[in-house]
Amino acid sequence: MLKIESMLTIALLTMFIAPAMSYMPAPSVEHLVYITEQFPPFNYQEEGMLKGISVDLLDRMLNRMDMDLNRSRIRLSAWDAGYQIALEENNTVLFSTARLPERESSFKWVGPISPTRIVLFAMKDKAIDIESPEGLKKYKIGVIHNSAEQLLAIKAGLDPKDMVVENNSNIIMKFLEDGTIDAWAYAEIPGMWLLNRYGIKTSQYRIVFDLGDDFELYYAFNMDTPDSLVQAFQRALSQTKQEKDLDGISDYEKILYKYIPTRYSTQHVTDEQVIRLVNFTSSCIESDASGTFKRISAGEHPFKDKDDPALYVFVYDTEINMVAHADNPRLVGMNFMGKVDVSGKKFRDEIVAGAIKNRTGWVDYIYTNPAESGLYYKTTYYKLTRGSDGTLYVVCCGKYKEAQR
């Protein structure tokens, strides 16, 4: 009898307690703790205030989720300590974090925030010359423990025994200055900011090696964070990048332009590719204007290249109304007269005015890139076209400019 009563007790507990546990509230935005480091201009503390690209973006994302950023929930930490906290503690978010293959399964990711490049800094009086990864082995390199720089240096072939590993960038900069190490592996722009703040002038150091391709910075969420919450942050970030104000500029563009220089692209698109796509689109509009506009705004190939999403067309009428856009159809129907890029240039006015006057030409400006995060120098080719409906349109396609070598 006792056994039966015990079984009944267990059954009742299962009926009432288990469902209650299953309905316990999931972690929400209010429960999250954010962990960051001194990594200017992405995240840093200055005069007691946390600021930077990643902090400002986080503020905009939370606003879109009807929340205000409580900056007291952001912990400023040494990188290695913050990394371990985000790995081990629920409801934690680490930023800005390089999303590398070695880390992919350790976190849930929201981004990208911006690309950055890992380089080696050396004092000019050392006269260090490194032409290949093999040349790294001759030098003692300083790195932050558990950092992307450490992983990339090992991947490039540097023996861990030849690294000086510290938890604090100030210690490594001191070692660089006094000759304890030959070079410092760090992100290019943050490294320049920190060296300058430490007191090492630009004239005293130089970049002696590039440790690899640009990598993207992300917000790294602890693995126990619900997918729905991570997805909500990702949606908010995408909206911050894509939605434009009355001047046609997104919050994302404004934030980047405030902190970092505009970039040149590493993608190679030729003038001929751009002109060919504009000519093809123009002929389609001449044959079937309305049908072509629908195909463009649906993002069909080749109007948005299936292999290179940064290669796409967009179309204005002569009043600078957006008629079709292969990358961002939300812009269709908007009037862009007098609207500027982040530098203040009325590039759309120039495009349409140039088309009316010269029929074809190129205009340079600053814009975001759908294939890469960040702000980029862009140039667009335009062509005046008469559609099958008898209306004049300006067909455009841009390319992101490459640095002159």
C-alpha positions in Angstrom: 0.0 0.0 0.0 2.8 2.4 0.9 4.4 1.7 -2.5 1.2 2.6 -4.3 0.8 5.8 -2.2 4.4 6.7 -3.1 3.7 6.1 -6.8 0.6 8.3 -6.6 2.5 11.1 -4.9 5.2 11.0 -7.6 2.4 11.0 -10.3 0.8 14.1 -8.7 4.1 15.9 -8.4 4.7 15.2 -12.0 1.3 16.5 -13.0 1.6 19.8 -11.1 5.3 20.6 -10.7 6.6 19.5 -14.1 4.2 21.7 -16.0 5.0 24.6 -13.7 8.7 24.2 -14.5 8.0 24.0 -18.2 6.2 27.4 -18.0 9.0 29.2 -16.1 9.8 32.4 -18.0 12.6 32.1 -20.5 15.5 34.6 -20.2 14.6 38.0 -21.7 16.4 41.1 -22.8 16.1 42.5 -19.3 18.1 39.5 -17.9 21.1 39.8 -20.2 24.5 41.0 -19.0 26.8 42.5 -21.6 30.6 42.0 -21.4 33.0 44.2 -23.3 36.7 45.3 -23.3 38.8 48.3 -24.3 38.7 47.8 -28.0 38.3 51.3 -29.5 36.6 52.5 -31.6 34.2 49.5 -31.4 33.8 49.5 -27.6 35.6 51.4 -24.9 35.3 53.5 -21.8 36.3 57.2 -21.9 35.8 59.6 -19.0 33.6 56.9 -17.3 31.3 56.6 -20.3 31.0 53.4 -22.4 30.9 54.3 -26.1 31.9 53.0 -29.5 30.3 51.5 -32.6 29.2 48.3 -30.9 27.7 50.1 -27.9 25.8 52.6 -30.0 24.5 49.8 -32.2 23.4 47.9 -29.2 21.5 51.0 -28.0 19.7 51.3 -31.4 18.9 47.6 -31.5 17.3 47.7 -28.0 15.3 50.8 -29.0 13.9 48.8 -31.8 12.9 46.1 -29.3 11.2 48.8 -27.2 14.0 48.7 -24.6 16.5 51.3 -23.3 20.1 50.3 -22.9 21.0 50.1 -19.2 24.7 50.7 -19.5 25.2 49.5 -15.9 24.5 46.0 -17.3 27.7 46.3 -19.4 30.7 45.0 -17.7 34.1 46.3 -18.8 36.5 43.3 -18.5 39.9 42.1 -19.7 39.4 40.1 -22.8 40.3 36.6 -21.5 38.2 37.0 -18.4 35.2 38.3 -20.3 35.6 35.5 -22.9 35.4 32.8 -20.1 32.4 34.5 -18.5 30.5 34.5 -21.8 31.4 30.8 -22.4 30.3 29.7 -18.9 27.5 32.0 -17.6 23.9 32.0 -18.9 22.4 35.3 -20.1 25.8 36.8 -21.1 26.8 38.6 -24.3 30.4 39.3 -25.3 31.3 42.0 -27.8 32.9 42.8 -30.1 34.0 39.2 -30.9 35.7 37.9 -34.0 33.5 35.2 -35.5 36.2 32.6 -36.4 35.7 28.9 -37.4 37.4 27.9 -34.1 34.7 29.7 -32.1 31.7 29.0 -34.3 30.1 26.3 -32.0 31.0 28.1 -28.8 28.5 30.9 -29.1 25.3 32.1 -30.8 26.0 35.0 -33.1 24.4 38.3 -34.0 26.1 40.5 -36.6 28.1 41.4 -38.4 29.1 44.7 -36.8 32.0 45.6 -39.0 35.1 44.0 -40.5 38.5 44.5 -39.1 42.0 43.5 -40.1 44.7 41.8 -38.0 48.2 43.1 -38.4 51.6 43.1 -36.8 52.8 46.4 -35.3 56.5 47.0 -34.8 58.6 50.0 -33.8 60.3 51.6 -36.8 63.7 51.6 -35.2 63.6 47.8 -35.2 63.7 47.8 -39.1 61.7 44.5 -39.1 60.9 43.1 -42.6 58.4 40.2 -42.9 57.4 39.1 -46.4 55.8 35.8 -45.7 54.4 33.7 -42.8 57.8 31.9 -42.7 59.4 35.2 -41.7 57.3 35.4 -38.5 59.4 32.6 -36.9 62.4 35.0 -36.6 60.5 37.3 -34.2 58.9 37.3 -30.8 55.3 38.3 -31.1 53.0 39.7 -28.4 49.3 38.6 -28.3 46.3 38.7 -25.9 45.4 35.3 -24.4 42.4 33.7 -26.1 42.3 36.4 -28.7 41.6 36.2 -32.5 45.1 37.5 -33.0 46.6 34.5 -31.1 44.5 32.1 -33.2 45.5 33.7 -36.5 49.2 33.9 -35.5 49.2 30.1 -34.8 47.3 29.5 -38.1 50.0 31.5 -39.9 52.6 29.1 -38.6 54.0 30.9 -35.5 55.0 28.6 -32.7 53.1 29.3 -29.5 56.5 29.1 -27.7 57.6 32.2 -29.6 54.6 34.3 -28.4 54.5 36.5 -25.4 50.9 36.0 -24.1 49.4 38.5 -21.8 45.9 39.5 -20.7 46.4 43.2 -20.9 47.2 45.3 -24.0 49.0 47.9 -22.0 51.5 45.4 -20.9 52.1 44.3 -24.5 52.5 47.9 -25.7 55.1 48.5 -22.9 56.9 45.4 -24.1 56.8 46.7 -27.7 58.2 50.0 -26.7 61.0 48.6 -24.5 62.0 45.9 -27.0 60.8 42.9 -25.0 58.8 41.8 -28.0 59.5 42.5 -31.7 55.9 43.0 -32.8 52.3 43.1 -31.5 49.5 41.2 -33.3 46.3 43.2 -33.0 43.4 44.6 -35.0 44.6 47.5 -37.2 42.3 50.4 -36.2 41.9 49.5 -32.5 45.7 48.9 -32.3 46.4 52.4 -33.7 43.9 54.0 -31.2 45.5 52.1 -28.3 49.1 52.9 -29.3 48.2 56.6 -29.6 46.5 56.6 -26.2 49.4 54.8 -24.6 51.7 57.5 -25.9 53.4 55.8 -28.9 53.1 58.2 -31.9 52.3 57.1 -35.4 55.8 58.2 -36.4 57.3 55.7 -34.0 55.7 52.5 -35.3 54.6 50.8 -38.5 52.6 47.9 -39.7 55.0 45.1 -40.9 52.7 42.2 -41.8 49.1 41.4 -42.5 48.0 38.2 -40.7 45.2 37.4 -43.1 41.9 38.4 -44.6 39.5 40.8 -42.8 37.2 39.1 -40.3 33.9 40.2 -39.1 33.1 41.3 -35.5 29.9 40.1 -33.9 27.9 40.0 -30.6 28.6 36.5 -29.1 25.7 35.2 -27.0 26.1 32.4 -24.4 25.0 29.1 -26.0 22.1 28.7 -23.5 20.5 31.9 -24.9 17.1 31.0 -26.5 17.2 31.1 -30.3 14.2 33.4 -30.3 16.0 36.0 -28.3 19.1 35.8 -30.6 16.9 36.1 -33.6 15.2 39.1 -32.2 18.5 40.9 -31.8 19.5 39.9 -35.4 16.3 41.3 -36.8 16.8 44.6 -34.8 20.4 44.8 -36.2 19.2 44.2 -39.8 16.6 46.9 -39.4 19.2 49.3 -38.0 21.3 48.7 -41.1 18.5 48.8 -43.7 16.0 51.3 -42.7 16.7 54.9 -43.8 15.7 58.2 -42.4 14.3 61.1 -44.4 17.8 61.8 -45.8 18.1 58.3 -46.9 20.8 57.4 -44.3 20.5 54.5 -41.9 21.5 54.6 -38.2 24.2 52.1 -39.0 25.8 54.3 -41.5 25.7 57.3 -39.1 27.4 55.3 -36.3 30.2 53.9 -38.5 30.9 57.3 -40.1 31.2 58.8 -36.6 34.0 56.4 -35.5 35.9 54.9 -38.4 37.3 55.7 -41.8 35.4 54.7 -45.0 36.9 51.5 -46.5 37.9 50.3 -49.9 36.6 46.9 -51.0 38.6 43.8 -51.6 36.0 42.5 -54.1 36.9 42.8 -57.7 34.1 44.0 -60.0 35.0 45.4 -63.4 33.6 48.5 -65.1 32.6 46.3 -67.9 30.5 44.0 -65.7 28.6 47.1 -64.3 28.1 48.6 -67.8 26.9 45.3 -69.2 24.3 44.8 -66.5 23.0 48.4 -66.9 22.7 47.9 -70.7 20.9 44.6 -70.2 18.5 46.1 -67.7 17.9 49.1 -70.0 17.0 46.9 -72.9 14.6 44.9 -70.7 12.9 48.2 -69.5 12.6 49.3 -73.1 10.7 46.1 -73.9 8.6 45.7 -70.7 9.0 48.4 -68.1 6.5 47.3 -65.4 7.4 43.6 -65.7 11.2 44.4 -65.4 10.6 46.6 -62.4 8.8 43.7 -60.6 11.7 41.3 -61.5 14.3 43.8 -60.3 12.6 44.4 -56.9 12.1 40.7 -56.5 15.9 40.4 -56.5 16.0 38.1 -59.6 19.3 37.2 -61.2 20.9 38.9 -63.0 19.4 42.1 -61.7 20.9 41.0 -58.3 23.8 38.8 -59.1 23.3 35.3 -57.5 27.1 34.9 -56.9 27.9 38.5 -55.9 25.0 40.3 -54.0 27.0 43.5 -54.1 26.3 43.7 -57.9 22.7 44.8 -58.4 20.7 47.4 -60.3 18.3 50.2 -59.1 16.2 52.6 -61.1 15.0 56.2 -60.6 12.6 58.3 -62.6 13.6 61.8 -63.6 12.0 63.2 -60.3 14.4 61.0 -58.3 11.7 58.6 -57.2 13.0 55.1 -56.6 11.1 52.9 -59.2 12.9 49.5 -58.6 15.7 48.3 -56.4 17.2 44.7 -56.5 18.8 44.8 -53.1 16.4 46.9 -50.9 12.9 47.0 -52.4 11.7 48.9 -49.3 13.1 52.0 -50.9 10.8 51.7 -53.9 8.3 54.6 -54.0 10.6 56.9 -51.9 11.7 60.3 -53.3 15.4 60.9 -52.9 15.7 64.5 -54.1 18.2 66.4 -52.0 19.0 63.4 -49.9 22.7 62.8 -49.1 25.2 60.1 -48.2 26.9 60.2 -44.8 29.5 62.7 -46.1 26.7 65.1 -47.2 26.9 64.5 -50.9 23.7 64.6 -52.9 24.8 61.8 -55.1 21.3 60.7 -56.3 20.7 64.3 -57.6 24.0 64.1 -59.4 23.1 60.7 -61.0 19.8 61.9 -62.4 21.1 65.3 -63.5 24.0 63.7 -65.2 21.7 61.2 -67.0 19.4 63.9 -68.2 22.4 66.0 -69.5 24.8 63.3 -70.7 22.7 60.1 -70.9 25.5 58.0 -69.3 28.3 58.6 -66.7 29.7 57.7 -63.2 29.2 59.2 -59.8 31.2 58.5 -56.6 29.8 58.4 -53.1 29.8 56.5 -49.7 27.5 53.6 -49.1 27.0 50.3 -47.3 27.7 47.0 -48.9 25.2 44.1 -48.8 28.1 41.6 -49.1 30.2 43.1 -46.3 29.6 45.2 -43.2 31.0 48.6 -43.0 31.0 51.8 -45.0 32.6 51.8 -48.5 33.6 54.0 -51.3 31.3 53.3 -54.2 30.9 54.5 -57.8 27.8 54.0 -59.9 27.3 53.9 -63.6 24.0 55.3 -64.9 22.1 55.4 -68.2 19.0 57.3 -69.3 16.5 54.9 -70.8 13.0 55.3 -72.3 10.7 52.6 -71.0 8.1 50.7 -73.0 5.5 53.0 -71.2 7.1 56.1 -72.8 8.6 57.3 -69.5 12.3 58.2 -69.0 14.1 56.3 -66.4 17.7 56.3 -65.0 19.1 52.8 -64.8 22.0 52.4 -62.3 24.5 49.8 -61.1 27.4 50.4 -58.7 30.7 48.8 -57.7 32.6 49.2 -54.5 36.0 50.9 -55.2 39.3 49.1 -54.7 42.3 50.8 -53.2 44.8 52.1 -55.8 48.0 50.1 -55.7 
